[in-house]
Structures are given as structure tokens and as C-alpha cells.
Amino acid sequence: MNKEYDVLIVGSGAAGLYAALQFPENVNVLLISKRELTLSNSSLAQGGVAAVLDKSNDNFKLHIADTLIAGKYKNNLQAIEVLVSEGPNDVMKLKEMGVAFDLDENGHLMMTLEAGHSRHRIVHHKDSTGRAIVETLLEQVQTHKNVEILDHTLLYKLEKAENGFLAGLILSDGSSKIIAAHYCIMASGGIGRVYQYTTNSAIATGDGITLAYMLGARIKNLSLIQFHPTAFAAENDRERFLISEAVRGEGAVLLNCDGERFAEKYDKRGELAPRDVVSNAIMLESRAKGNEKFYLDITHKDAEFVKNRFPMIYEKCLEENIDITKQWIPVFPCQHYLMGGIDVDLYARTTVDRLYAAGECSHTGVHGANRLASNSLLEALVFSRRAANDITRRLNENKDKPFGEFPESENLAGKEMPHGFRTEIRKIMQDCHFVIPKPEAVPDGLKRSKEILDNINNGGYTINQDFVEARSLATVACIVLQEALENDSK
Ligand SMILES: Cc1cc2nc3c(=O)[nH]c(=O)nc-3n(C[C@H](O)[C@H](O)[C@H](O)COP(=O)(O)OP(=O)(O)OC[C@H]3O[C@@H](n4cnc5c(N)ncnc54)[C@H](O)[C@@H]3O)c2cc1C
């Protein structure tokens, strides 16, 4: 069954949900999510949201300066100004909606410090801020009658339909349907699953970036990938549990295999240097020691404080037989965040008319070469709101024009795709483009990724979630490695 909507939103993370809330009642919206509605990177966010909320001790200039320093001045200053000046309002809206940010004994928002921030400006809900935000936003969206929500619904193709509208081909209940929409907001999240080890949720396969790319949208800085220095060093799990920066913010120290502090050897900011600096320090120290064992130590802090401040981390580590109030936590860097993405302007407009992008799949230029901790949820909120407001304005001009012809629906049936493509792509990315990239490995890695992509595209395989995600991983790997190759030859 084909259907028409004013707006198609792809994703039920912070960006997609917050966008959905902005539309007036007369705008009909379809919001889709390829898995359960709460399975997303947003739900995993621990540390919090950065915003200037206490002007007696902080100001926009300081937040802007911190963002620029972390981003190595490769950021888009205008985008940061929008983020920093408008963000506090969006955070207060979340609070009004019911997000239970932690409060001090006087009922004021508690603000913590994270690496790279010169002021305490991170608001949080214990160590599960993302989940608190997603649950509240979801509750709110569910009360908006103009928003239809479909979970387990996968966008696998985006096309330009007649009269310039967009047509999204979706897989829902095992069959293909066509959604015609005046506008689409891609809020499909990051690419972590292109690596062997990542903190990202299973949904982070870069589908939105791939579909926008296939439609001709400009993709920018996809090789700018952030590696988190302190993921729990589990032996086998692909999704690695994050030991939030806030743990270091509260005084945890990094130790090498000999139990020695080393971070200050590489940067005078020590454990509180920006993520890329700390990740680099760990990799260099591991080379120097010939050992990949590293630890975070917070045992010197009061046990009750630690349990209360980091209940989720405490519980998760206990499940791995580590009591963080008494034992060191084994950690190692892994993929965490994507700075680049679908290139957008200050209203989240991509280079394809009517296609918007917000959140981790987008490139606003806010983060430059490296994201400042806790700026990403803020970016998702600010730019998804701006996307929705811009669309509402444009809808008032376009709404009554007819859609024209729907494109043909596709035959999904085909051969079974061989196993192993995803595993191979992950290995290539881990070898070629991890914390300290290996330029000498990139040409071969790129060649093989292109072969895999070519095989996926031309193999006549059944179109299902596995196919779509494998295609996304291969496409993302090709774009990242091509960019890395070009940057290296500059
Ligand atoms: C462990 C962890 C901790 C973090 N901590 C913080 C923090 O403390 N502060 C901070 O600011 N940031 C943090 N981040 C980063 C931040 O959480 C993300 O950048 C942000 O939440 C991304 O939101 P999003 O809405 O863009 O994407 P997501 O929240 O990842 O949502 C993506 C959505 O798109 C859907 N989707 C994807 N592809 C398709 C498709 N083909 N069809 C249909 N639906 C699709 C998914 O199902 C999902 O609903 C953290 C990230 C991780 C992984």
C-alpha cells in the first residue's frame, strides 16, 4: 500500500523524535525506525548534554572556544554559534517536557565537567541521560496525533518522484511499500558498526548516509571519526560498553599495564584532554610498552558516591565481575562517533532539494576535526528543530501541489547474499583507519571494499535488512577510505 505524507522522518533517536515534536497539527508526519524505537545511539548516551545554563560562571564565548579547540579549528563557526546560543533553550524544553535531569539540594540543575570543557556545563540524568531523553521524547511524540510511528520499518531506497517530491521505499511487515513525502528528514544516526569494536548501537550502519549519497547528496568529512579512549575492554563483544568521560571528570585516572599514570606524558591536560588526544596517548603508550592492557581507577573515591553517580556503569561492570569501587576497570579505545556525514547548511538542508539531515548522520561543521564531549545530543536537538521549522515554513508554500506518479515498486526477491561481507569490511576499517591510521594499508583496503560493494550491488541478492546494511557498510568504507587516500596525498 502506497501512502502520502508531508514529512517522512527516518529515525527515532533524539534527532528524529525532537523533529517530530516541532510540526503543527496540520502537518502529517511518518516517523520510522528500523528496529525497536528505543534502540539507538541516543539511548546509549551516558554523560549528558552540554549547554551554557549558568551565566554567572559560564558564557557562550567559552563554550564556543572549547568547541573550536577540541575541533582543531576545523569547525564551522556560524554553526557553533547557532548551537551554543540556541541550545540552552532546547535543553530547558526537555526539562519542561519531563526529562529528570539531576538536581542539587537547592533544586538547581547539577552540572558536571567533561574532557575539553573549561566549565561545569554538562546536565545529566545519572549516567543514563540518553535513555531519559529518548523515553520522554517518545512519550511526547506518542501524544501527537499528526505523527504516525512505525517501528521495525526500514528505509532501503530514496528516490526523486514526479514534481520533485521524495519517495521512500520501505520494508515493513516483510513487504515493500512506497512513501511519498514532500520532505524527508534523515535522522538515521552513525556508522559505528563499520568497525569491529564500537560503542554504537546495532542500528549504526550508515544507512541514511548511504541512501543520501545514492541520491546525489554531498557527503563531507566521513573520514573524521572519533574513537573513545575508555570503552570497557571486553574480550569478544562487538558493542563495547562505554566508561563515560564523566568518570574521568569525577577524578578517575588512567593506568598502563604496570599500574602507572601516563596521560600527562603525552599532554599536560592528562586524563581530561580531548578524546582524540587521550586515545592517541593510549595507542602510543601501548606501542611503547608492547601491551594493550589499560585501566581506569576510581577506587580512591567514596564508594557510595561512585555507585550513586554512575549506577549503570557500576552495574554493567559488576556483570563483568569488576566492582569499580574496589577494582580497576579494563579499558581500550574503540570507534565512538562520526564527525562528518551528509553535508547540511544552518537549516539542516542537504544539497538535495527537500532532503534534510540532522543528528549524527549529518555534517553541520559544528564538531570540526573532533567532537567536544556532550555537544552531539545538543546538535541533534538544535538542528532537527531548525529542520522542522524550515520545512513547516516551506510546506505553507507547497502543500497543495499534487504528488504526481508514484515510482514503480521493486521486486525484493533474489539470490541469498553470501556471508562474510560485513566481517571483511569491519576488519579492513579496523586495519586501515583506527586511532592512528595506516596510510600504507588504505589502497588495498579501498580496492577490496569497492569489490565487495560492486558484488553487493550487482549480485542480484534478495533485498532485506541484511542486504541493506551490508551495502551501507561497504559504501561507508569506500567513502571513508577514498577520503583518507585523498587527504594523505595532499
Ligand atoms: C555509548 C554512547 C554514549 C554517548 N554519550 C553521549 C553523551 O553523553 N552526550 C552526547 O551529547 N552524545 C553522546 N553520544 C553520542 C550521541 O548519543 C549520538 O550522537 C546521538 O544520540 C545521535 O542521535 P541521532 O538521533 O542522530 O541517531 P540515533 O540516536 O542513533 O538514532 C538513529 C535512528 O535511525 C534509525 N535508522 C537507521 N537506519 C534506518 C533505516 N535504514 N530505516 C529506518 N530507520 C533507520 C534507527 O533505528 C534509530 O532509530 C554517545 C554515543 C554512544 C554510542
The ligand as an SDF file (V2000), in Angstrom:
LIG
                    3D

 53 58  0  0  0  0  0  0  0  0999 V2000
   27.6840    4.8130   24.2020 C   0  0  0  0  0  0  0  0  0  0  0  0
   27.4450    6.2100   23.7290 C   0  0  0  0  0  0  0  0  0  0  0  0
   27.4470    7.2580   24.6330 C   0  0  0  0  0  0  0  0  0  0  0  0
   27.2270    8.5800   24.2100 C   0  0  0  0  0  0  0  0  0  0  0  0
   27.1850    9.5880   25.1320 N   0  0  0  0  0  0  0  0  0  0  0  0
   26.8740   10.8430   24.7190 C   0  0  0  0  0  0  0  0  0  0  0  0
   26.7080   11.8920   25.6590 C   0  0  0  0  0  0  0  0  0  0  0  0
   26.8330   11.6970   26.8670 O   0  0  0  0  0  0  0  0  0  0  0  0
   26.3970   13.1310   25.1960 N   0  0  0  0  0  0  0  0  0  0  0  0
   26.2390   13.4010   23.8630 C   0  0  0  0  0  0  0  0  0  0  0  0
   25.9710   14.5370   23.5000 O   0  0  0  0  0  0  0  0  0  0  0  0
   26.3690   12.4070   22.9520 N   0  0  0  0  0  0  0  0  0  0  0  0
   26.6670   11.1520   23.3410 C   0  0  0  0  0  0  0  0  0  0  0  0
   26.7820   10.1510   22.4170 N   0  0  0  0  0  0  0  0  0  0  0  0
   26.5080   10.4520   21.0130 C   0  0  0  0  0  0  0  0  0  0  0  0
   25.0150   10.6660   20.8060 C   0  0  0  0  0  0  0  0  0  0  0  0
   24.3140    9.7480   21.6090 O   0  0  0  0  0  0  0  0  0  0  0  0
   24.6170   10.4870   19.3560 C   0  0  0  0  0  0  0  0  0  0  0  0
   25.4450   11.1930   18.5100 O   0  0  0  0  0  0  0  0  0  0  0  0
   23.1890   10.9720   19.1330 C   0  0  0  0  0  0  0  0  0  0  0  0
   22.3440   10.4810   20.1140 O   0  0  0  0  0  0  0  0  0  0  0  0
   22.7210   10.5350   17.7720 C   0  0  0  0  0  0  0  0  0  0  0  0
   21.3300   10.7540   17.7060 O   0  0  0  0  0  0  0  0  0  0  0  0
   20.5860   10.5250   16.3330 P   0  0  0  0  0  0  0  0  0  0  0  0
   19.1520   10.8250   16.5830 O   0  0  0  0  0  0  0  0  0  0  0  0
   21.2860   11.2500   15.2560 O   0  0  0  0  0  0  0  0  0  0  0  0
   20.8050    8.9580   15.9940 O   0  0  0  0  0  0  0  0  0  0  0  0
   20.3900    7.6650   16.8250 P   0  0  0  0  0  0  0  0  0  0  0  0
   20.0070    8.0080   18.1860 O   0  0  0  0  0  0  0  0  0  0  0  0
   21.4490    6.6580   16.6380 O   0  0  0  0  0  0  0  0  0  0  0  0
   19.0610    7.1640   16.0650 O   0  0  0  0  0  0  0  0  0  0  0  0
   19.1130    6.6400   14.7770 C   0  0  0  0  0  0  0  0  0  0  0  0
   17.7430    6.1220   14.3790 C   0  0  0  0  0  0  0  0  0  0  0  0
   17.7070    5.8760   12.9670 O   0  0  0  0  0  0  0  0  0  0  0  0
   17.0550    4.6450   12.7170 C   0  0  0  0  0  0  0  0  0  0  0  0
   17.5180    4.1080   11.4180 N   0  0  0  0  0  0  0  0  0  0  0  0
   18.7960    3.9550   10.9890 C   0  0  0  0  0  0  0  0  0  0  0  0
   18.7940    3.4770    9.7270 N   0  0  0  0  0  0  0  0  0  0  0  0
   17.4940    3.3210    9.3580 C   0  0  0  0  0  0  0  0  0  0  0  0
   16.8460    2.8450    8.1750 C   0  0  0  0  0  0  0  0  0  0  0  0
   17.5240    2.4020    7.0900 N   0  0  0  0  0  0  0  0  0  0  0  0
   15.4870    2.8200    8.1520 N   0  0  0  0  0  0  0  0  0  0  0  0
   14.7670    3.2330    9.2350 C   0  0  0  0  0  0  0  0  0  0  0  0
   15.3360    3.6900   10.3800 N   0  0  0  0  0  0  0  0  0  0  0  0
   16.6760    3.7280   10.4310 C   0  0  0  0  0  0  0  0  0  0  0  0
   17.4420    3.7810   13.9040 C   0  0  0  0  0  0  0  0  0  0  0  0
   16.5790    2.6790   14.0240 O   0  0  0  0  0  0  0  0  0  0  0  0
   17.3450    4.8140   15.0510 C   0  0  0  0  0  0  0  0  0  0  0  0
   16.0070    4.9070   15.4540 O   0  0  0  0  0  0  0  0  0  0  0  0
   27.0120    8.8360   22.8320 C   0  0  0  0  0  0  0  0  0  0  0  0
   27.0010    7.7770   21.9210 C   0  0  0  0  0  0  0  0  0  0  0  0
   27.2110    6.4640   22.3600 C   0  0  0  0  0  0  0  0  0  0  0  0
   27.2010    5.3590   21.3590 C   0  0  0  0  0  0  0  0  0  0  0  0
  1  2  1  0
  2  3  1  0
  2 52  2  0
  3  4  2  0
  4  5  1  0
  4 50  1  0
  5  6  2  0
  6  7  1  0
  6 13  1  0
  7  8  2  0
  7  9  1  0
  9 10  1  0
 10 11  2  0
 10 12  1  0
 12 13  2  0
 13 14  1  0
 14 15  1  0
 14 50  1  0
 15 16  1  0
 16 17  1  0
 16 18  1  0
 18 19  1  0
 18 20  1  0
 20 21  1  0
 20 22  1  0
 22 23  1  0
 23 24  1  0
 24 25  2  0
 24 26  1  0
 24 27  1  0
 27 28  1  0
 28 29  2  0
 28 30  1  0
 28 31  1  0
 31 32  1  0
 32 33  1  0
 33 34  1  0
 33 48  1  0
 34 35  1  0
 35 36  1  0
 35 46  1  0
 36 37  1  0
 36 45  1  0
 37 38  2  0
 38 39  1  0
 39 40  1  0
 39 45  2  0
 40 41  1  0
 40 42  2  0
 42 43  1  0
 43 44  2  0
 44 45  1  0
 46 47  1  0
 46 48  1  0
 48 49  1  0
 50 51  2  0
 51 52  1  0
 52 53  1  0
M  END
$$$$
